[in-house]
């Protein structure tokens, strides 16, 4: 899966316990990328249902 913010793959994002995402991923590890937290499609769909 790709991040909805930076479009990089989930595997490149660092693990994080502060994330609300089911995958619990934090900032992107690609140099120059400013993405601070992985955003998955599931999280976006959940927000729309509320």
Secondary structure, 3 states (H helix, E strand, C coil): CECCCCCCEHHHEEECCCCCCCCCEEEECCCCCCCCCCCCHHHHHHHHHC
